[in-house]
């Protein structure tokens, strides 16, 4: 073997694992890696404008590709900026590896320039945080990072890379490509689940979450149709099964269908496939309580640490979601009872997700979503951050598998970076970034990244002049006492043009569909600036009604 720098060995190890794209803000702490990437055309190097955008893009790319999204940032300010994406990857159960250029080994523990103890900093956020001090061990660390990020419940790994280590000359060969190990289900466990299903009168399945791929989508939907059990998407997991699935019942989270909430509350058996039953899905652990009296709970999840961790579980299956659903489908066909509630639940979902015009609303977002459903391909990828604006799309858009990028931890600023990653990963598909005015300005600078790298996507900025979600809570808890939630915004259409995007401003409902058609006729990055009234705070209510005025 010939000698190579640690930076070169690191890039070779990433190549062996199938890495074809890296998101970065460059730093002097990993120049040896950048030098190696100069001679590696197989890896697309995406230069971002802020490290939060870097890790948001890597997190989104991890969901889309099924393998860890790769991010490189520098120490100190770069790493602290990047932490938000690590948090999203953790709560979203998405595979990601964040590599941080670090201080020289010889200056460690002196509070050197931009020095941070990254293992201590990221330990609560990442599945594993480590430091590579020996360049010869880079292949070992990269293989373990991939395995850790993908196995069980997927999530983020953080590796600190001392600057001088990356320049060391060593011998080394990358380890073979890591694949996620198979996790089968025992037939005895599956039979026990089927017995519970046969005995239940009102079963409901809650789906979506850890390692949800095309196979899981297909098999869970197939089992749902075979069994007739309603399939309910966990919070921001609406793409877990096709919205056209005849037993799809809609999604839990914020602003769910009251009929669906009642169905879950009245269920005598809950079958949870892949989901964690987090706070948003369970409405603060109140819709489904940790002890859920009167309900039996089956939890199917690939990570043993999730099973029994919060909820009293009557039967826990540690297996791949696809394998679990496949076995249940076989048993449902052979000896199962077909339930009739799935069809009724789907009819309730269809009625709930059909937007009716709202009287007295100048720009009706429900009708905007309806126009998008008519104009955009069904497999369009919708990306959004946090904010009440997302509620219109969560309720009215008909999601298809693999078409939703939305942080379950409620991070603002995610939509534009995620859409950029999606547009680069799937240049043949329509990609839409959704953002509120506050949400957009947290990472809107990544429009420059999208333009620079030739991304084609539509950006919709919903501008109501405020942090709407917080204003809503203010009006509920302290009516009329508004503080810190008003925003003085730029002209977002003009700002987009400054970045090199096509843009228009829309203020009337009837003007949205024509503007959308003009945007669809353009190429590159297109932005529609929608000016709305903060009074119309959700698809179902207003601020005045919340405040009791």
C-alpha positions in Angstrom: 0.0 0.0 0.0 1.2 3.5 -0.8 1.2 6.3 1.8 -1.7 8.8 1.7 -2.8 11.7 3.8 -5.5 11.2 6.4 -7.7 13.5 4.3 -7.2 11.3 1.2 -7.9 8.1 3.2 -11.0 9.7 4.6 -12.4 10.6 1.2 -11.5 7.1 -0.1 -13.4 5.5 2.9 -16.5 7.7 2.1 -16.3 6.6 -1.5 -16.2 3.0 -0.5 -19.4 3.5 1.5 -21.2 5.0 -1.5 -21.0 8.7 -0.7 -21.7 10.7 -3.8 -22.4 14.1 -2.3 -21.0 16.2 0.6 -22.6 19.4 2.0 -20.2 21.9 3.5 -19.1 25.4 4.5 -15.4 25.2 4.0 -12.9 25.7 6.8 -9.2 25.9 7.2 -9.4 23.0 9.7 -10.0 20.4 7.0 -8.1 21.7 4.0 -6.6 18.2 3.5 -10.0 16.8 2.9 -10.9 19.6 0.5 -7.7 19.0 -1.3 -8.6 15.3 -1.7 -12.1 16.2 -2.9 -10.5 18.3 -5.6 -9.3 15.1 -7.3 -12.6 13.2 -6.6 -15.2 14.0 -9.2 -17.4 11.1 -8.1 -18.4 13.2 -5.0 -20.5 16.3 -5.7 -19.3 19.0 -3.2 -22.2 21.4 -2.4 -21.0 24.7 -0.9 -23.6 26.2 1.5 -23.9 29.6 3.1 -24.4 28.7 6.7 -23.7 25.5 8.7 -27.3 25.0 9.8 -28.1 24.8 6.1 -25.3 22.2 5.7 -26.8 19.8 8.2 -30.4 20.4 7.2 -29.4 19.4 3.7 -27.4 16.4 4.9 -30.4 15.3 7.1 -32.8 15.6 4.1 -30.4 13.7 1.8 -30.2 10.9 4.4 -33.9 10.4 4.3 -34.1 10.5 0.5 -31.1 8.2 -0.1 -31.5 5.8 2.8 -27.8 6.2 3.6 -26.1 8.8 5.8 -26.1 12.3 4.4 -22.6 13.7 4.8 -21.8 17.1 6.2 -18.4 18.9 6.7 -18.0 22.0 8.9 -15.2 23.6 10.8 -14.7 23.8 14.5 -16.2 26.2 17.0 -18.7 28.5 15.3 -19.2 26.1 12.4 -20.0 23.2 14.7 -22.3 25.1 16.9 -24.2 26.4 13.9 -24.4 22.8 12.6 -25.9 21.4 15.8 -29.5 22.2 14.8 -29.3 19.7 12.0 -27.9 17.0 14.3 -30.9 17.6 16.6 -33.3 17.2 13.6 -31.6 14.0 12.4 -31.9 12.6 15.9 -35.6 13.3 16.4 -36.5 12.4 12.8 -34.5 9.1 13.0 -32.5 10.0 9.9 -29.0 8.8 9.1 -26.4 11.5 8.9 -22.6 11.9 9.6 -21.3 15.3 10.6 -17.5 15.7 10.2 -15.9 18.6 12.1 -12.4 19.9 11.4 -10.8 20.3 14.8 -7.8 21.9 16.5 -4.4 20.2 16.3 -3.8 17.4 18.7 -0.9 19.3 20.3 -3.1 22.3 21.3 -6.0 20.4 22.7 -7.4 21.3 26.1 -5.9 24.8 26.0 -9.1 26.5 24.8 -7.3 27.0 21.6 -8.8 29.1 18.8 -12.4 27.9 18.3 -11.8 24.8 20.5 -14.8 22.9 21.7 -15.1 19.4 23.3 -17.2 18.0 20.6 -17.7 14.6 22.2 -19.2 16.3 25.2 -21.2 18.8 23.2 -22.8 16.3 20.8 -23.2 13.4 23.2 -26.9 14.3 24.1 -27.7 14.9 20.4 -26.0 12.2 18.4 -26.1 8.4 18.5 -22.3 8.5 18.7 -19.7 11.3 19.0 -16.1 10.5 18.5 -12.7 11.9 17.7 -10.2 10.4 15.3 -6.6 10.9 16.6 -4.9 8.2 14.5 -5.2 8.6 10.7 -4.5 4.9 10.2 -7.8 4.2 12.0 -9.9 6.3 9.7 -11.4 3.3 7.8 -12.5 1.8 11.1 -14.2 4.9 12.3 -16.0 5.6 9.0 -17.3 2.0 8.8 -18.5 2.3 12.4 -20.1 5.7 11.7 -22.1 4.3 8.8 -23.2 1.3 10.8 -24.2 3.4 13.8 -26.0 5.9 11.7 -28.1 3.2 9.8 -28.6 0.4 12.4 -31.6 0.2 14.7 -33.2 3.6 14.9 -31.2 5.6 12.3 -29.7 8.9 13.5 -26.7 11.2 13.4 -23.0 10.5 14.1 -20.4 13.2 14.8 -16.7 12.8 14.1 -14.1 15.4 15.2 -11.1 15.5 12.9 -7.9 17.1 14.2 -6.4 19.3 11.5 -2.9 17.8 11.8 -4.2 14.2 11.8 -5.7 14.9 8.4 -2.2 15.7 7.1 -0.5 12.6 8.5 0.9 10.2 5.9 -0.3 6.6 6.6 -1.0 3.3 5.0 -4.6 2.2 4.9 -7.4 0.7 2.9 -11.1 1.5 3.2 -13.4 -1.1 4.8 -16.1 -2.7 2.7 -19.4 -1.1 2.2 -21.7 -1.3 5.3 -25.3 -2.4 4.8 -28.1 -2.4 7.4 -28.5 -5.9 8.8 -31.7 -7.8 8.4 -34.1 -8.0 11.4 -36.6 -10.8 11.0 -39.7 -11.3 13.2 -40.4 -14.5 15.1 -43.5 -16.4 13.8 -44.6 -16.9 17.5 -44.6 -13.1 18.0 -46.5 -12.5 14.8 -49.1 -15.1 15.8 -49.6 -13.3 19.1 -50.1 -10.0 17.3 -52.7 -11.7 15.0 -54.5 -13.1 18.0 -54.8 -9.6 19.5 -56.0 -8.3 16.1 -58.7 -11.0 15.9 -59.9 -10.3 19.4 -60.0 -6.5 18.9 -63.2 -4.7 17.9 -61.6 -1.3 17.1 -58.0 -1.7 16.1 -55.9 1.2 14.8 -52.4 1.2 13.4 -50.0 4.2 13.8 -47.3 4.1 11.1 -44.1 5.9 10.0 -40.7 6.5 11.4 -37.5 4.7 11.8 -36.0 3.2 8.6 -39.1 3.7 6.5 -38.2 2.7 2.9 -40.1 1.7 -0.3 -40.4 -1.9 0.9 -42.0 -0.7 4.2 -44.4 1.6 2.4 -45.5 -1.2 0.1 -45.9 -3.9 2.7 -47.6 -1.8 5.4 -50.1 -0.5 2.9 -50.7 -4.1 1.6 -51.2 -5.4 5.2 -53.6 -2.5 5.9 -55.7 -3.4 2.9 -55.7 -7.1 3.8 -56.7 -6.5 7.4 -59.0 -3.5 6.9 -57.3 -1.7 9.8 -57.1 2.1 9.6 -53.5 3.3 9.0 -52.8 6.5 10.8 -49.7 8.5 10.0 -47.6 9.7 13.0 -46.7 13.5 13.1 -45.2 14.6 9.8 -45.1 11.0 8.5 -47.9 11.5 6.0 -45.8 9.9 3.3 -45.6 6.6 5.2 -48.3 5.1 2.9 -50.0 6.5 -0.2 -52.8 8.9 0.6 -54.9 6.9 -1.9 -54.5 3.7 0.2 -58.2 2.6 0.9 -57.5 2.4 4.6 -55.4 5.5 5.1 -57.0 7.6 7.8 -54.9 10.8 7.9 -52.3 12.1 10.3 -51.9 12.9 14.0 -50.1 15.9 15.3 -51.2 19.5 15.4 -54.7 20.3 14.1 -55.8 16.7 13.3 -59.2 15.5 12.1 -61.5 15.4 15.2 -63.0 12.2 13.8 -59.5 10.6 13.7 -58.7 11.7 17.2 -61.9 10.1 18.4 -61.1 6.9 16.5 -57.7 6.7 18.2 -59.1 7.5 21.6 -61.7 4.8 21.3 -59.4 2.1 19.9 -59.1 -1.1 21.9 -55.9 -2.1 20.2 -53.0 0.2 18.9 -50.5 -1.3 16.6 -47.5 1.0 16.3 -45.2 0.3 13.3 -41.9 2.3 13.3 -43.2 5.3 15.2 -41.9 6.5 18.6 -45.3 7.8 19.9 -43.7 11.2 20.6 -45.2 14.2 22.1 -46.6 15.7 18.9 -48.1 12.4 17.7 -49.8 11.8 21.0 -50.9 15.4 21.7 -48.6 15.8 24.7 -49.0 12.1 25.8 -52.7 12.8 26.4 -54.4 11.3 23.4 -52.5 8.1 24.0 -51.3 8.1 27.6 -48.1 6.1 28.7 -50.3 3.6 30.5 -53.3 3.8 28.0 -55.9 2.1 30.2 -58.5 0.1 28.2 -56.2 -0.2 25.2 -53.6 -2.8 24.3 -50.5 -1.7 22.6 -48.3 -3.6 20.1 -45.0 -1.8 19.3 -43.0 -2.9 16.2 -39.7 -1.0 16.0 -36.1 -1.9 14.8 -34.4 -0.4 17.9 -34.7 -2.3 21.3 -34.0 0.9 23.2 -37.3 2.4 21.9 -39.4 -0.5 23.0 -40.9 -0.1 26.6 -39.0 3.2 26.9 -42.0 5.4 27.5 -45.2 3.4 26.9 -46.5 0.4 28.7 -46.3 -2.2 25.9 -48.3 -5.4 25.8 -46.2 -6.9 23.0 -43.0 -5.5 21.6 -41.4 -6.8 18.4 -37.8 -5.7 17.7 -37.6 -6.1 13.9 -37.5 -4.4 10.6 -40.9 -2.7 9.9 -41.1 -4.4 6.5 -40.5 -7.9 8.0 -43.1 -7.3 10.7 -45.7 -6.1 8.2 -44.9 -8.9 5.8 -45.5 -11.5 8.4 -48.7 -9.9 9.6 -50.0 -9.7 6.0 -49.4 -13.4 5.5 -51.3 -14.2 8.7 -54.1 -11.8 7.9 -54.6 -13.6 4.6 -54.4 -17.1 6.1 -56.3 -16.8 9.4 -57.1 -13.1 10.0 -60.3 -11.2 10.6 -61.0 -8.4 8.1 -62.1 -5.2 9.8 -64.4 -2.8 8.2 -63.3 0.4 10.0 -60.5 1.2 7.5 -62.8 2.2 4.7 -64.8 4.5 6.9 -61.7 6.1 8.3 -60.4 6.7 4.7 -63.7 8.4 3.8 -63.4 10.6 6.8 -59.9 11.5 5.7 -60.9 12.4 2.2 -63.7 14.7 3.5 -61.4 16.4 6.0 -58.7 17.0 3.4 -60.9 18.7 0.8 -60.6 22.5 1.3 -63.8 24.5 1.2 -63.6 28.2 0.4 -63.4 30.5 3.5 -65.7 33.5 3.5 -64.0 36.9 3.8 -60.4 35.6 3.3 -58.5 37.6 0.7 -55.8 34.9 0.1 -57.2 31.5 1.0 -54.3 29.1 1.5 -56.7 26.1 1.3 -57.6 27.1 -2.2 -53.9 27.6 -3.0 -53.2 24.0 -1.9 -56.1 22.8 -4.1 -54.6 24.7 -7.1 -51.3 23.0 -6.4 -52.9 19.6 -6.3 -54.3 20.3 -9.7 -51.1 21.6 -11.2 -48.2 19.7 -9.6 -47.2 16.0 -10.2 -48.4 13.6 -7.5 -44.8 12.7 -6.6 -43.8 16.3 -5.9 -41.5 16.5 -2.9 -42.8 19.0 -0.3 -40.3 20.4 2.2 -41.3 22.7 5.1 -39.9 23.9 8.4 -42.0 24.9 11.4 -45.0 27.3 11.6 -48.7 27.4 11.4 -48.5 27.9 7.6 -47.6 24.2 7.3 -51.0 23.2 8.7 -52.7 23.9 5.4 -50.5 21.6 3.4 -50.5 18.9 6.2 -54.3 18.9 6.0 -55.0 19.4 2.4 -52.1 18.1 0.4 -52.3 14.4 -0.7 -48.9 13.1 0.2 -47.4 10.1 -1.6 -44.5 7.9 -0.4 -41.1 9.5 -0.2 -42.6 13.0 -0.8 -42.4 14.7 2.6 -39.4 16.4 4.2 -40.5 18.1 7.4 -38.7 18.1 10.8 -40.6 16.3 13.6 -38.7 18.4 16.1 -40.3 21.6 14.7 -37.1 23.3 13.6 -37.6 26.5 11.7 -35.5 27.2 8.6 -35.6 23.7 7.3 -37.6 24.0 4.1 -35.3 25.8 1.7 -32.2 23.7 2.6 -34.1 20.5 2.5 -35.6 21.4 -0.9 -32.2 22.2 -2.2 -31.0 18.7 -1.2 -34.1 17.1 -2.7 -33.7 19.0 -6.0 -30.1 17.9 -6.3 -30.9 14.3 -5.4 -34.0 14.1 -7.7 -33.5 16.6 -10.5 -36.3 14.9 -12.5 -39.0 15.6 -9.9 -40.9 18.7 -8.8 -39.6 20.0 -5.4 -41.4 22.6 -3.3 -40.0 24.5 -0.4 -42.7 25.9 2.0 -41.8 28.6 4.5 -43.4 31.2 6.7 -41.8 34.6 6.7 -40.0 33.9 10.0 -39.1 30.4 8.9 -37.7 31.6 5.5 -35.4 34.2 7.0 -33.7 31.7 9.2 -32.1 29.9 6.2 -33.3 31.8 3.1 -29.7 32.5 2.2 -29.5 28.9 0.9 -31.3 30.2 -2.2 -27.8 31.2 -3.2 -26.7 27.6 -2.8 -29.6 26.3 -4.9 -28.9 28.8 -7.7 -25.2 28.2 -7.7 -25.6 24.4 -8.0 -28.4 24.5 -10.6 -31.3 23.3 -8.5 -34.8 23.4 -9.9 -37.4 24.1 -7.3 -40.4 26.2 -6.3 -40.3 28.2 -3.1 -43.5 29.4 -1.5 -43.2 32.0 1.3 -46.3 32.6 3.4 -45.9 36.1 4.8 -48.3 37.1 7.6 -46.0 39.6 9.2 -45.4 37.6 12.4 -44.3 34.5 14.2 -47.8 33.1 13.8 -47.5 30.0 16.0 -46.2 31.9 19.0 -48.8 34.7 18.4 -51.5 32.0 18.5 -50.3 30.7 21.9 -50.0 34.3 23.2 -53.6 35.0 22.3 -54.7 31.8 23.9 -52.8 32.3 27.2 -52.6 36.1 27.3 -55.3 37.6 25.1 -54.5 40.9 23.5 -51.0 41.2 25.1 -48.9 40.8 22.0 -45.1 40.9 22.5 -42.1 40.1 20.3 -44.2 38.3 17.6 -44.6 41.0 15.0 -42.2 41.1 12.0 -41.1 43.8 9.6 -40.3 41.9 6.5 -38.4 42.6 3.3 -40.0 42.3 -0.2 -39.4 38.6 -0.5 -40.0 38.6 -4.3 -37.4 41.3 -4.8 -35.0 39.5 -2.5 -35.5 36.3 -4.6 -34.7 38.2 -7.7 -31.5 39.5 -6.1 -30.5 35.9 -5.6 -31.1 35.2 -9.3 -34.6 33.5 -8.9 -37.8 34.1 -10.8 -40.4 35.5 -8.5 -43.9 37.0 -8.1 -46.0 38.3 -5.2 -49.6 37.1 -4.7 -52.2 38.8 -2.6 -55.5 37.5 -3.9 -56.8 33.9 -4.0 -57.8 34.1 -7.7 -54.3 35.3 -8.6 -52.5 32.2 -7.2 -53.3 29.6 -9.8 -52.1 31.8 -12.7 -49.0 32.8 -10.8 -48.3 29.1 -10.1 -48.7 28.3 -13.8 -46.2 31.0 -14.7 -43.8 29.6 -12.1 -44.2 26.1 -13.5 -43.3 27.4 -17.0 -39.9 28.7 -15.7 -36.8 26.8 -14.8 -34.3 27.0 -11.9 -35.4 28.4 -8.6 -38.8 30.1 -8.6 -40.4 31.9 -5.6 -44.0 32.9 -4.9 -44.4 35.5 -2.1 -47.9 35.0 -0.6 -49.1 37.9 1.6 -51.7 36.7 4.1 -53.6 38.0 7.1 -52.3 36.7 10.5 -55.9 36.8 11.7 -56.5 33.6 9.7 -54.1 31.6 11.8 -55.0 28.0 11.0 -57.2 26.2 8.5 -59.9 25.9 11.2 -59.9 29.1 13.3 -58.8 32.7 13.7 -56.8 34.6 16.3 -60.0 36.5 17.4 -61.8 33.2 18.1 -58.8 31.9 20.0 -58.6 35.0 22.1 -62.3 34.9 22.8 -63.0 38.2 21.2 
